[in-house]
């Protein structure tokens, strides 16, 4: 059953990777690409393939982080943005757009660099406040950082002119529009490193899923595990938000669906979440490009539309249980 589920999800993932570049507002056929059409070649290789690769990486990263956080907090509603890391990243990006929006640092827009720095700053504050304290304190510290970041973002938007406010709001919708492979190559090492690191913690996460007291009695250092998971997720989400902006609910929806197919062992859940999350976000992005074609609907808007009712469904499920 588990292998069948993973094989089916992997087949969908490969199918999206192969067929996805040919879906878009402007129809491009395999014949045009084979004939050496310059416009078709640029659309496929410089626009759609990088965007698709970014979607597969981003969705996989968000889903893996969501699975880890749901186990860490023992809460089925937890997801990568629970700890306010995305809020810190958004604050950094908004400040950069207000102050030096056109600068470039290390080959990346200053907005991306500032977003990554904001995510690291937010996670550092959270870890400092919650060190040697309970998981509940860690969660509350994240909520406090998220609320503070949101308030500061509103303050910066109030001070900005109309054009900059529009760019800030548009960035915070989340999107995957990239040209070339620079952003993909920059974010890929962070995501791969983080996914591997979380997979190496799979046995400790399995123990934690049985309860904190049982995990401690079996030799799990909860403080070290908690800080390690938070640090890895912060790096992954910070690097990702720097490129895509905040894209919510992927880390909430996908892990629940994967657990229904493979159970609760993280040796199966984490790989399954990575593949299923990438496929889910890529499908959402393909759909978002078609809904208002030729306009480009930000994929973060679509995932929020899907995720809101799913969140309510989870609340109702927990109530009835």
TAFENBEL-V585900 format. One record per residue. N is the residue number from 1. NEAR is the number of other ideal C-beta (glycine too) atoms within 12 Angstrom. D_CENTER is the distance of its C-alpha to the mean C-alpha in Angstrom with 2 decimals. Layout:
N NEAR D_CENTER
N NEAR D_CENTER
//
This chain:
1 13 27.51
2 21 24.50
3 15 25.22
4 14 25.89
5 25 22.57
6 27 20.69
7 18 23.09
8 21 22.54
9 35 18.74
10 23 19.25
11 17 21.87
12 25 19.67
13 34 17.07
14 18 20.08
15 21 21.54
16 34 18.60
17 26 18.66
18 17 22.42
19 22 22.88
20 36 19.82
21 34 21.30
22 24 24.36
23 30 22.75
24 28 22.69
25 19 24.91
26 22 27.37
27 20 28.67
28 28 28.94
29 17 30.87
30 16 31.25
31 12 34.85
32 19 34.05
33 22 31.77
34 12 34.47
35 13 37.12
36 12 35.52
37 18 34.76
38 14 33.34
39 17 31.38
40 25 29.88
41 20 29.04
42 21 27.26
43 26 25.25
44 30 24.17
45 22 23.71
46 20 22.64
47 29 20.55
48 37 19.40
49 32 18.90
50 31 16.68
51 39 14.57
52 39 14.46
53 35 13.65
54 42 10.69
55 50 9.48
56 43 10.36
57 45 8.72
58 52 5.24
59 48 5.78
60 46 7.52
61 49 5.55
62 52 3.32
63 52 6.96
64 50 8.80
65 51 7.71
66 49 8.60
67 51 11.73
68 48 12.73
69 41 12.54
70 38 14.48
71 41 17.05
72 42 17.25
73 34 17.98
74 25 19.81
75 24 18.23
76 29 16.87
77 28 15.26
78 33 13.08
79 43 9.26
80 54 6.95
81 44 8.52
82 38 11.87
83 47 13.12
84 45 12.97
85 48 11.06
86 48 9.29
87 42 12.90
88 42 14.38
89 49 12.32
90 48 13.36
91 43 16.85
92 39 17.18
93 46 16.33
94 39 18.76
95 31 21.40
96 34 21.23
97 37 21.63
98 28 24.56
99 18 26.27
100 18 25.73
101 25 23.54
102 13 25.14
103 17 25.31
104 16 23.82
105 19 23.13
106 14 23.04
107 15 22.53
108 25 19.39
109 27 19.68
110 25 20.36
111 39 17.68
112 36 14.96
113 28 17.03
114 35 17.60
115 46 13.98
116 40 13.38
117 29 16.67
118 41 15.85
119 46 12.86
120 30 15.32
121 28 18.07
122 42 16.38
123 41 15.55
124 26 19.14
125 29 20.65
126 37 19.02
127 31 20.17
128 18 23.56
129 25 24.14
130 30 23.16
131 19 24.69
132 16 27.26
133 19 26.49
134 19 25.17
135 32 21.70
136 18 22.61
137 22 23.30
138 40 19.96
139 29 18.32
140 21 20.85
141 31 20.36
142 40 16.68
143 25 17.88
144 23 20.57
145 39 18.41
146 33 16.16
147 19 19.44
148 25 21.06
149 39 18.35
150 25 18.54
151 19 22.32
152 26 22.42
153 35 20.25
154 21 22.79
155 17 25.59
156 30 24.50
157 28 24.11
158 16 27.57
159 17 29.02
160 23 27.56
161 15 29.46
162 11 28.57
163 13 27.03
164 26 24.76
165 22 23.74
166 16 22.86
167 25 20.69
168 34 18.88
169 27 18.34
170 24 17.27
171 38 14.64
172 36 13.22
173 28 12.94
174 42 10.03
175 33 11.15
176 43 11.37
177 30 15.06
178 31 16.18
179 18 19.68
180 20 20.34
181 22 18.47
182 21 18.29
183 35 14.62
184 30 13.78
185 21 16.26
186 28 15.12
187 38 11.48
188 26 12.54
189 18 14.59
190 33 12.09
191 41 9.78
192 23 13.09
193 21 14.65
194 37 12.10
195 37 12.07
196 20 15.85
197 29 16.33
198 42 14.80
199 29 16.91
200 20 19.90
201 35 19.56
202 29 19.73
203 22 23.35
204 31 22.91
205 38 20.07
206 27 22.51
207 26 25.18
208 36 23.15
209 31 22.42
210 20 26.24
211 17 26.49
212 25 26.65
213 13 30.45
214 16 30.62
215 27 27.97
216 19 29.99
217 13 33.19
218 18 31.86
219 14 31.18
220 28 27.49
221 18 27.06
222 29 24.74
223 23 24.55
224 19 23.61
225 33 21.04
226 40 19.46
227 26 19.31
228 26 18.12
229 45 15.08
230 48 14.27
231 32 14.96
232 38 12.89
233 53 9.69
234 45 10.63
235 34 11.20
236 48 8.03
237 54 5.90
238 47 9.08
239 44 9.52
240 51 6.40
241 50 7.22
242 41 10.70
243 45 10.54
244 47 8.67
245 41 9.14
246 49 7.42
247 50 6.02
248 40 7.00
249 40 8.49
250 54 6.75
251 49 6.75
252 40 10.17
253 41 11.74
254 44 11.29
255 45 12.54
256 36 15.55
257 29 16.45
258 39 16.32
259 28 18.46
260 20 20.97
261 27 21.44
262 30 21.59
263 19 22.39
264 28 21.08
265 24 21.76
266 35 18.70
267 22 20.35
268 31 19.61
269 39 16.58
270 43 14.25
271 33 15.34
272 43 15.42
273 51 11.90
274 44 10.72
275 40 13.15
276 44 12.81
277 49 9.07
278 41 9.76
279 39 12.88
280 44 11.66
281 49 9.33
282 42 12.21
283 34 14.73
284 41 13.31
285 43 13.44
286 34 16.91
287 26 18.02
288 35 16.93
289 32 19.04
290 22 21.95
291 19 22.19
292 14 23.58
293 16 24.67
294 12 25.64
295 13 23.40
296 27 19.65
297 28 17.73
298 30 14.30
299 42 11.78
300 40 10.16
301 30 13.72
302 34 14.03
303 45 11.08
304 27 12.60
305 22 15.98
306 28 15.17
307 33 13.37
308 18 16.22
309 16 18.95
310 28 17.04
311 25 16.64
312 16 20.37
313 20 21.23
314 26 19.79
315 17 21.82
316 14 24.86
317 14 24.46
318 14 24.43
319 9 27.39
320 8 29.46
321 8 28.84
//
